[in-house]
Amino acid sequence: MWAGSPSCAASTTIWLSNAGRLSFLDSSELAVLLAAAVLAQARGVAVHLAGLQPRIARILEITGVMPAIRTYDHVEQALAVIERIGGVHSTEPA
């Protein structure tokens, strides 16, 4: 899910992904996620993940990835925060 707003204080674009079905994360996938987050931030895109399962959240904590992304318990919670920080209206990618 992509959302964007020129008035967003932290960045102009936001990448929100529902990770609720993600049950496994190996080192290759972790490297891709971190690289994507770093590249996104370099381009002013804030990365948000919603619905992380406890095991995946723990892996992200242990490996130090958490500072590069924002996490939420539920998609609705993420959307509420995103809207509050910048009045973002979500859109699905084509």
Backbone atoms as SQL, in Angstrom:
CREATE TABLE atoms (id INTEGER PRIMARY KEY, chain TEXT, resi INTEGER, resn TEXT, atom TEXT, x REAL, y REAL, z REAL);
INSERT INTO atoms VALUES
  (1, 'A', 1, 'MET', 'N', 0.849, -1.165, 0.000),
  (2, 'A', 1, 'MET', 'CA', 0.000, 0.000, 0.000),
  (3, 'A', 1, 'MET', 'C', 0.893, 1.225, 0.000),
  (4, 'A', 2, 'TRP', 'N', 0.644, 2.136, -0.887),
  (5, 'A', 2, 'TRP', 'CA', 1.398, 3.379, -0.963),
  (6, 'A', 2, 'TRP', 'C', 0.503, 4.536, -0.585),
  (7, 'A', 3, 'ALA', 'N', 1.091, 5.495, 0.062),
  (8, 'A', 3, 'ALA', 'CA', 0.351, 6.701, 0.403),
  (9, 'A', 3, 'ALA', 'C', 1.314, 7.867, 0.278),
  (10, 'A', 4, 'GLY', 'N', 0.803, 8.995, -0.135),
  (11, 'A', 4, 'GLY', 'CA', 1.692, 10.141, -0.273),
  (12, 'A', 4, 'GLY', 'C', 1.006, 11.445, 0.000),
  (13, 'A', 5, 'SER', 'N', 1.768, 12.397, 0.507),
  (14, 'A', 5, 'SER', 'CA', 1.245, 13.721, 0.782),
  (15, 'A', 5, 'SER', 'C', 2.396, 14.704, 0.836),
  (16, 'A', 6, 'PRO', 'N', 2.334, 15.797, 0.107),
  (17, 'A', 6, 'PRO', 'CA', 3.414, 16.766, 0.164),
  (18, 'A', 6, 'PRO', 'C', 3.502, 17.466, 1.507),
  (19, 'A', 7, 'SER', 'N', 2.456, 17.363, 2.339),
  (20, 'A', 7, 'SER', 'CA', 2.488, 18.056, 3.620),
  (21, 'A', 7, 'SER', 'C', 2.963, 17.179, 4.769),
  (22, 'A', 8, 'CYS', 'N', 3.328, 15.945, 4.489),
  (23, 'A', 8, 'CYS', 'CA', 3.773, 15.036, 5.546),
  (24, 'A', 8, 'CYS', 'C', 5.085, 15.560, 6.131),
  (25, 'A', 9, 'ALA', 'N', 5.114, 15.720, 7.453),
  (26, 'A', 9, 'ALA', 'CA', 6.264, 16.333, 8.107),
  (27, 'A', 9, 'ALA', 'C', 7.533, 15.505, 7.975),
  (28, 'A', 10, 'ALA', 'N', 7.455, 14.187, 8.169),
  (29, 'A', 10, 'ALA', 'CA', 8.644, 13.348, 8.172),
  (30, 'A', 10, 'ALA', 'C', 9.153, 13.060, 6.764),
  (31, 'A', 11, 'SER', 'N', 8.274, 12.880, 5.826),
  (32, 'A', 11, 'SER', 'CA', 8.671, 12.580, 4.457),
  (33, 'A', 11, 'SER', 'C', 7.486, 12.874, 3.547),
  (34, 'A', 12, 'THR', 'N', 7.748, 12.873, 2.244),
  (35, 'A', 12, 'THR', 'CA', 6.666, 13.178, 1.316),
  (36, 'A', 12, 'THR', 'C', 5.899, 11.950, 0.878),
  (37, 'A', 13, 'THR', 'N', 6.474, 10.776, 1.037),
  (38, 'A', 13, 'THR', 'CA', 5.825, 9.546, 0.613),
  (39, 'A', 13, 'THR', 'C', 5.977, 8.510, 1.715),
  (40, 'A', 14, 'ILE', 'N', 4.986, 7.638, 1.799),
  (41, 'A', 14, 'ILE', 'CA', 5.004, 6.605, 2.828),
  (42, 'A', 14, 'ILE', 'C', 4.746, 5.253, 2.187),
  (43, 'A', 15, 'TRP', 'N', 5.531, 4.278, 2.594),
  (44, 'A', 15, 'TRP', 'CA', 5.333, 2.900, 2.157),
  (45, 'A', 15, 'TRP', 'C', 4.814, 2.134, 3.355),
  (46, 'A', 16, 'LEU', 'N', 3.589, 1.655, 3.255),
  (47, 'A', 16, 'LEU', 'CA', 2.973, 0.870, 4.324),
  (48, 'A', 16, 'LEU', 'C', 2.720, -0.530, 3.805),
  (49, 'A', 17, 'SER', 'N', 3.224, -1.509, 4.525),
  (50, 'A', 17, 'SER', 'CA', 3.030, -2.900, 4.144),
  (51, 'A', 17, 'SER', 'C', 2.386, -3.667, 5.291),
  (52, 'A', 18, 'ASN', 'N', 1.357, -4.446, 4.962),
  (53, 'A', 18, 'ASN', 'CA', 0.732, -5.323, 5.937),
  (54, 'A', 18, 'ASN', 'C', 1.548, -6.610, 5.977),
  (55, 'A', 19, 'ALA', 'N', 2.285, -6.806, 7.052),
  (56, 'A', 19, 'ALA', 'CA', 3.174, -7.953, 7.187),
  (57, 'A', 19, 'ALA', 'C', 2.561, -9.042, 8.053),
  (58, 'A', 20, 'GLY', 'N', 1.268, -9.021, 8.220),
  (59, 'A', 20, 'GLY', 'CA', 0.582, -9.960, 9.086),
  (60, 'A', 20, 'GLY', 'C', 0.746, -11.416, 8.702),
  (61, 'A', 21, 'ARG', 'N', 0.939, -11.694, 7.443),
  (62, 'A', 21, 'ARG', 'CA', 1.095, -13.089, 6.993),
  (63, 'A', 21, 'ARG', 'C', 2.554, -13.519, 6.905),
  (64, 'A', 22, 'LEU', 'N', 3.458, -12.617, 7.202),
  (65, 'A', 22, 'LEU', 'CA', 4.883, -12.932, 7.161),
  (66, 'A', 22, 'LEU', 'C', 5.239, -13.755, 8.395),
  (67, 'A', 23, 'SER', 'N', 5.558, -15.019, 8.193),
  (68, 'A', 23, 'SER', 'CA', 5.844, -15.900, 9.326),
  (69, 'A', 23, 'SER', 'C', 7.296, -16.366, 9.366),
  (70, 'A', 24, 'PHE', 'N', 8.068, -16.033, 8.341),
  (71, 'A', 24, 'PHE', 'CA', 9.457, -16.468, 8.266),
  (72, 'A', 24, 'PHE', 'C', 10.276, -15.364, 7.624),
  (73, 'A', 25, 'LEU', 'N', 11.458, -15.137, 8.166),
  (74, 'A', 25, 'LEU', 'CA', 12.342, -14.104, 7.634),
  (75, 'A', 25, 'LEU', 'C', 13.772, -14.595, 7.771),
  (76, 'A', 26, 'ASP', 'N', 14.395, -14.972, 6.645),
  (77, 'A', 26, 'ASP', 'CA', 15.779, -15.426, 6.721),
  (78, 'A', 26, 'ASP', 'C', 16.717, -14.247, 6.453),
  (79, 'A', 27, 'SER', 'N', 18.009, -14.518, 6.459),
  (80, 'A', 27, 'SER', 'CA', 18.987, -13.445, 6.330),
  (81, 'A', 27, 'SER', 'C', 18.903, -12.728, 4.982),
  (82, 'A', 28, 'SER', 'N', 18.569, -13.446, 3.929),
  (83, 'A', 28, 'SER', 'CA', 18.438, -12.822, 2.608),
  (84, 'A', 28, 'SER', 'C', 17.261, -11.858, 2.578),
  (85, 'A', 29, 'GLU', 'N', 16.132, -12.301, 3.120),
  (86, 'A', 29, 'GLU', 'CA', 14.945, -11.438, 3.150),
  (87, 'A', 29, 'GLU', 'C', 15.168, -10.240, 4.069),
  (88, 'A', 30, 'LEU', 'N', 15.876, -10.466, 5.161),
  (89, 'A', 30, 'LEU', 'CA', 16.195, -9.383, 6.080),
  (90, 'A', 30, 'LEU', 'C', 17.081, -8.341, 5.388),
  (91, 'A', 31, 'ALA', 'N', 18.049, -8.805, 4.628),
  (92, 'A', 31, 'ALA', 'CA', 18.937, -7.901, 3.898),
  (93, 'A', 31, 'ALA', 'C', 18.166, -7.078, 2.874),
  (94, 'A', 32, 'VAL', 'N', 17.222, -7.711, 2.177),
  (95, 'A', 32, 'VAL', 'CA', 16.398, -6.998, 1.190),
  (96, 'A', 32, 'VAL', 'C', 15.524, -5.958, 1.880),
  (97, 'A', 33, 'LEU', 'N', 14.913, -6.323, 2.994),
  (98, 'A', 33, 'LEU', 'CA', 14.070, -5.387, 3.738),
  (99, 'A', 33, 'LEU', 'C', 14.874, -4.188, 4.223),
  (100, 'A', 34, 'LEU', 'N', 16.044, -4.439, 4.777),
  (101, 'A', 34, 'LEU', 'CA', 16.880, -3.350, 5.266),
  (102, 'A', 34, 'LEU', 'C', 17.366, -2.467, 4.124),
  (103, 'A', 35, 'ALA', 'N', 17.791, -3.073, 3.022),
  (104, 'A', 35, 'ALA', 'CA', 18.242, -2.290, 1.867),
  (105, 'A', 35, 'ALA', 'C', 17.107, -1.432, 1.320),
  (106, 'A', 36, 'ALA', 'N', 15.909, -2.002, 1.245),
  (107, 'A', 36, 'ALA', 'CA', 14.751, -1.244, 0.766),
  (108, 'A', 36, 'ALA', 'C', 14.446, -0.085, 1.699),
  (109, 'A', 37, 'ALA', 'N', 14.522, -0.322, 3.004),
  (110, 'A', 37, 'ALA', 'CA', 14.253, 0.742, 3.974),
  (111, 'A', 37, 'ALA', 'C', 15.280, 1.856, 3.873),
  (112, 'A', 38, 'VAL', 'N', 16.545, 1.497, 3.737),
  (113, 'A', 38, 'VAL', 'CA', 17.611, 2.502, 3.628),
  (114, 'A', 38, 'VAL', 'C', 17.453, 3.311, 2.341),
  (115, 'A', 39, 'LEU', 'N', 17.206, 2.631, 1.218),
  (116, 'A', 39, 'LEU', 'CA', 17.006, 3.328, -0.052),
  (117, 'A', 39, 'LEU', 'C', 15.757, 4.217, -0.005),
  (118, 'A', 40, 'ALA', 'N', 14.697, 3.711, 0.591),
  (119, 'A', 40, 'ALA', 'CA', 13.464, 4.494, 0.702),
  (120, 'A', 40, 'ALA', 'C', 13.710, 5.754, 1.510),
  (121, 'A', 41, 'GLN', 'N', 14.358, 5.620, 2.654),
  (122, 'A', 41, 'GLN', 'CA', 14.627, 6.786, 3.493),
  (123, 'A', 41, 'GLN', 'C', 15.517, 7.795, 2.792),
  (124, 'A', 42, 'ALA', 'N', 16.464, 7.319, 2.007),
  (125, 'A', 42, 'ALA', 'CA', 17.344, 8.225, 1.267),
  (126, 'A', 42, 'ALA', 'C', 16.565, 9.053, 0.244),
  (127, 'A', 43, 'ARG', 'N', 15.410, 8.546, -0.164),
  (128, 'A', 43, 'ARG', 'CA', 14.566, 9.246, -1.136),
  (129, 'A', 43, 'ARG', 'C', 13.367, 9.922, -0.469),
  (130, 'A', 44, 'GLY', 'N', 13.394, 10.016, 0.862),
  (131, 'A', 44, 'GLY', 'CA', 12.335, 10.691, 1.577),
  (132, 'A', 44, 'GLY', 'C', 11.078, 9.874, 1.778),
  (133, 'A', 45, 'VAL', 'N', 11.197, 8.554, 1.682),
  (134, 'A', 45, 'VAL', 'CA', 10.044, 7.670, 1.855),
  (135, 'A', 45, 'VAL', 'C', 10.139, 7.009, 3.230),
  (136, 'A', 46, 'ALA', 'N', 9.107, 7.152, 4.041),
  (137, 'A', 46, 'ALA', 'CA', 9.062, 6.511, 5.350),
  (138, 'A', 46, 'ALA', 'C', 8.483, 5.111, 5.192),
  (139, 'A', 47, 'VAL', 'N', 9.131, 4.127, 5.791),
  (140, 'A', 47, 'VAL', 'CA', 8.701, 2.737, 5.692),
  (141, 'A', 47, 'VAL', 'C', 7.962, 2.342, 6.970),
  (142, 'A', 48, 'HIS', 'N', 6.749, 1.828, 6.796),
  (143, 'A', 48, 'HIS', 'CA', 5.905, 1.398, 7.909),
  (144, 'A', 48, 'HIS', 'C', 5.493, -0.051, 7.674),
  (145, 'A', 49, 'LEU', 'N', 5.576, -0.885, 8.722),
  (146, 'A', 49, 'LEU', 'CA', 5.105, -2.265, 8.658),
  (147, 'A', 49, 'LEU', 'C', 4.022, -2.451, 9.710),
  (148, 'A', 50, 'ALA', 'N', 2.955, -3.093, 9.316),
  (149, 'A', 50, 'ALA', 'CA', 1.846, -3.335, 10.236),
  (150, 'A', 50, 'ALA', 'C', 1.596, -4.826, 10.382),
  (151, 'A', 51, 'GLY', 'N', 1.158, -5.224, 11.571),
  (152, 'A', 51, 'GLY', 'CA', 0.741, -6.595, 11.802),
  (153, 'A', 51, 'GLY', 'C', 1.850, -7.609, 11.947),
  (154, 'A', 52, 'LEU', 'N', 3.028, -7.163, 12.331),
  (155, 'A', 52, 'LEU', 'CA', 4.137, -8.116, 12.472),
  (156, 'A', 52, 'LEU', 'C', 3.833, -9.182, 13.513),
  (157, 'A', 53, 'GLN', 'N', 4.139, -10.411, 13.189),
  (158, 'A', 53, 'GLN', 'CA', 4.033, -11.482, 14.163),
  (159, 'A', 53, 'GLN', 'C', 5.191, -11.329, 15.152),
  (160, 'A', 54, 'PRO', 'N', 4.989, -11.744, 16.399),
  (161, 'A', 54, 'PRO', 'CA', 6.022, -11.545, 17.425),
  (162, 'A', 54, 'PRO', 'C', 7.408, -12.069, 17.037),
  (163, 'A', 55, 'ARG', 'N', 7.459, -13.205, 16.386),
  (164, 'A', 55, 'ARG', 'CA', 8.750, -13.783, 15.993),
  (165, 'A', 55, 'ARG', 'C', 9.485, -12.866, 15.011),
  (166, 'A', 56, 'ILE', 'N', 8.759, -12.340, 14.047),
  (167, 'A', 56, 'ILE', 'CA', 9.374, -11.447, 13.047),
  (168, 'A', 56, 'ILE', 'C', 9.795, -10.135, 13.708),
  (169, 'A', 57, 'ALA', 'N', 8.944, -9.589, 14.570),
  (170, 'A', 57, 'ALA', 'CA', 9.290, -8.358, 15.284),
  (171, 'A', 57, 'ALA', 'C', 10.565, -8.554, 16.101),
  (172, 'A', 58, 'ARG', 'N', 10.686, -9.691, 16.732),
  (173, 'A', 58, 'ARG', 'CA', 11.876, -9.985, 17.544),
  (174, 'A', 58, 'ARG', 'C', 13.123, -10.066, 16.663),
  (175, 'A', 59, 'ILE', 'N', 13.016, -10.679, 15.511),
  (176, 'A', 59, 'ILE', 'CA', 14.153, -10.751, 14.580),
  (177, 'A', 59, 'ILE', 'C', 14.581, -9.342, 14.173),
  (178, 'A', 60, 'LEU', 'N', 13.615, -8.487, 13.885),
  (179, 'A', 60, 'LEU', 'CA', 13.935, -7.110, 13.499),
  (180, 'A', 60, 'LEU', 'C', 14.581, -6.350, 14.657),
  (181, 'A', 61, 'GLU', 'N', 14.138, -6.608, 15.877),
  (182, 'A', 61, 'GLU', 'CA', 14.742, -5.980, 17.055),
  (183, 'A', 61, 'GLU', 'C', 16.179, -6.446, 17.248),
  (184, 'A', 62, 'ILE', 'N', 16.374, -7.752, 17.224),
  (185, 'A', 62, 'ILE', 'CA', 17.700, -8.331, 17.472),
  (186, 'A', 62, 'ILE', 'C', 18.718, -7.862, 16.444),
  (187, 'A', 63, 'THR', 'N', 18.294, -7.770, 15.200),
  (188, 'A', 63, 'THR', 'CA', 19.221, -7.407, 14.122),
  (189, 'A', 63, 'THR', 'C', 19.399, -5.906, 13.959),
  (190, 'A', 64, 'GLY', 'N', 18.651, -5.111, 14.712),
  (191, 'A', 64, 'GLY', 'CA', 18.817, -3.667, 14.661),
  (192, 'A', 64, 'GLY', 'C', 18.108, -2.977, 13.513),
  (193, 'A', 65, 'VAL', 'N', 17.163, -3.652, 12.888),
  (194, 'A', 65, 'VAL', 'CA', 16.435, -3.078, 11.754),
  (195, 'A', 65, 'VAL', 'C', 15.334, -2.113, 12.214),
  (196, 'A', 66, 'MET', 'N', 14.840, -2.284, 13.427),
  (197, 'A', 66, 'MET', 'CA', 13.700, -1.499, 13.907),
  (198, 'A', 66, 'MET', 'C', 13.870, 0.019, 13.765),
  (199, 'A', 67, 'PRO', 'N', 15.049, 0.586, 13.992),
  (200, 'A', 67, 'PRO', 'CA', 15.162, 2.044, 13.811),
  (201, 'A', 67, 'PRO', 'C', 14.930, 2.515, 12.370),
  (202, 'A', 68, 'ALA', 'N', 15.069, 1.610, 11.411),
  (203, 'A', 68, 'ALA', 'CA', 14.909, 1.986, 10.004),
  (204, 'A', 68, 'ALA', 'C', 13.459, 1.963, 9.546),
  (205, 'A', 69, 'ILE', 'N', 12.579, 1.352, 10.342),
  (206, 'A', 69, 'ILE', 'CA', 11.171, 1.236, 9.963),
  (207, 'A', 69, 'ILE', 'C', 10.287, 1.587, 11.154),
  (208, 'A', 70, 'ARG', 'N', 9.052, 1.921, 10.854),
  (209, 'A', 70, 'ARG', 'CA', 8.062, 2.146, 11.908),
  (210, 'A', 70, 'ARG', 'C', 7.117, 0.959, 11.889),
  (211, 'A', 71, 'THR', 'N', 6.788, 0.452, 13.065),
  (212, 'A', 71, 'THR', 'CA', 5.928, -0.725, 13.133),
  (213, 'A', 71, 'THR', 'C', 4.657, -0.438, 13.928),
  (214, 'A', 72, 'TYR', 'N', 3.612, -1.156, 13.568),
  (215, 'A', 72, 'TYR', 'CA', 2.308, -1.002, 14.198),
  (216, 'A', 72, 'TYR', 'C', 1.686, -2.385, 14.364),
  (217, 'A', 73, 'ASP', 'N', 0.813, -2.503, 15.363),
  (218, 'A', 73, 'ASP', 'CA', 0.136, -3.777, 15.601),
  (219, 'A', 73, 'ASP', 'C', -0.850, -4.119, 14.489),
  (220, 'A', 74, 'HIS', 'N', -1.526, -3.097, 13.972),
  (221, 'A', 74, 'HIS', 'CA', -2.580, -3.308, 12.971),
  (222, 'A', 74, 'HIS', 'C', -2.486, -2.261, 11.863),
  (223, 'A', 75, 'VAL', 'N', -2.980, -2.604, 10.687),
  (224, 'A', 75, 'VAL', 'CA', -2.987, -1.674, 9.554),
  (225, 'A', 75, 'VAL', 'C', -3.780, -0.415, 9.906),
  (226, 'A', 76, 'GLU', 'N', -4.909, -0.598, 10.568),
  (227, 'A', 76, 'GLU', 'CA', -5.754, 0.545, 10.925),
  (228, 'A', 76, 'GLU', 'C', -5.002, 1.520, 11.822),
  (229, 'A', 77, 'GLN', 'N', -4.216, 0.989, 12.751),
  (230, 'A', 77, 'GLN', 'CA', -3.416, 1.824, 13.640),
  (231, 'A', 77, 'GLN', 'C', -2.389, 2.608, 12.830),
  (232, 'A', 78, 'ALA', 'N', -1.730, 1.944, 11.903),
  (233, 'A', 78, 'ALA', 'CA', -0.734, 2.608, 11.056),
  (234, 'A', 78, 'ALA', 'C', -1.372, 3.712, 10.232),
  (235, 'A', 79, 'LEU', 'N', -2.514, 3.417, 9.618),
  (236, 'A', 79, 'LEU', 'CA', -3.190, 4.420, 8.800),
  (237, 'A', 79, 'LEU', 'C', -3.609, 5.628, 9.625),
  (238, 'A', 80, 'ALA', 'N', -4.076, 5.389, 10.849),
  (239, 'A', 80, 'ALA', 'CA', -4.479, 6.499, 11.722),
  (240, 'A', 80, 'ALA', 'C', -3.287, 7.390, 12.052),
  (241, 'A', 81, 'VAL', 'N', -2.146, 6.782, 12.363),
  (242, 'A', 81, 'VAL', 'CA', -0.948, 7.567, 12.679),
  (243, 'A', 81, 'VAL', 'C', -0.470, 8.323, 11.448),
  (244, 'A', 82, 'ILE', 'N', -0.437, 7.654, 10.307),
  (245, 'A', 82, 'ILE', 'CA', 0.013, 8.295, 9.070),
  (246, 'A', 82, 'ILE', 'C', -0.884, 9.477, 8.726),
  (247, 'A', 83, 'GLU', 'N', -2.161, 9.295, 8.854),
  (248, 'A', 83, 'GLU', 'CA', -3.097, 10.375, 8.561),
  (249, 'A', 83, 'GLU', 'C', -2.908, 11.538, 9.527),
  (250, 'A', 84, 'ARG', 'N', -2.656, 11.218, 10.793),
  (251, 'A', 84, 'ARG', 'CA', -2.470, 12.250, 11.810),
  (252, 'A', 84, 'ARG', 'C', -1.199, 13.060, 11.564),
  (253, 'A', 85, 'ILE', 'N', -0.124, 12.425, 11.094),
  (254, 'A', 85, 'ILE', 'CA', 1.129, 13.149, 10.905),
  (255, 'A', 85, 'ILE', 'C', 1.181, 13.927, 9.599),
  (256, 'A', 86, 'GLY', 'N', 0.288, 13.602, 8.659),
  (257, 'A', 86, 'GLY', 'CA', 0.398, 14.330, 7.413),
  (258, 'A', 86, 'GLY', 'C', -0.843, 14.387, 6.571),
  (259, 'A', 87, 'GLY', 'N', -1.959, 13.939, 7.088),
  (260, 'A', 87, 'GLY', 'CA', -3.177, 13.984, 6.298),
  (261, 'A', 87, 'GLY', 'C', -3.089, 13.153, 5.041),
  (262, 'A', 88, 'VAL', 'N', -2.456, 12.004, 5.131),
  (263, 'A', 88, 'VAL', 'CA', -2.201, 11.160, 3.973),
  (264, 'A', 88, 'VAL', 'C', -3.452, 10.372, 3.603),
  (265, 'A', 89, 'HIS', 'N', -3.734, 10.309, 2.323),
  (266, 'A', 89, 'HIS', 'CA', -4.836, 9.503, 1.800),
  (267, 'A', 89, 'HIS', 'C', -4.212, 8.311, 1.095),
  (268, 'A', 90, 'SER', 'N', -4.553, 7.103, 1.519),
  (269, 'A', 90, 'SER', 'CA', -3.898, 5.908, 0.986),
  (270, 'A', 90, 'SER', 'C', -4.425, 5.538, -0.381),
  (271, 'A', 91, 'THR', 'N', -3.541, 4.958, -1.163),
  (272, 'A', 91, 'THR', 'CA', -3.891, 4.444, -2.485),
  (273, 'A', 91, 'THR', 'C', -3.155, 3.138, -2.700),
  (274, 'A', 92, 'GLU', 'N', -3.763, 2.235, -3.449),
  (275, 'A', 92, 'GLU', 'CA', -3.118, 0.972, -3.778),
  (276, 'A', 92, 'GLU', 'C', -2.291, 1.170, -5.043),
  (277, 'A', 93, 'PRO', 'N', -1.121, 0.508, -5.135),
  (278, 'A', 93, 'PRO', 'CA', -0.323, 0.623, -6.360),
  (279, 'A', 93, 'PRO', 'C', -1.007, -0.065, -7.527),
  (280, 'A', 94, 'ALA', 'N', -0.734, 0.401, -8.724),
  (281, 'A', 94, 'ALA', 'CA', -1.344, -0.191, -9.926),
  (282, 'A', 94, 'ALA', 'C', -0.695, -1.509, -10.266);
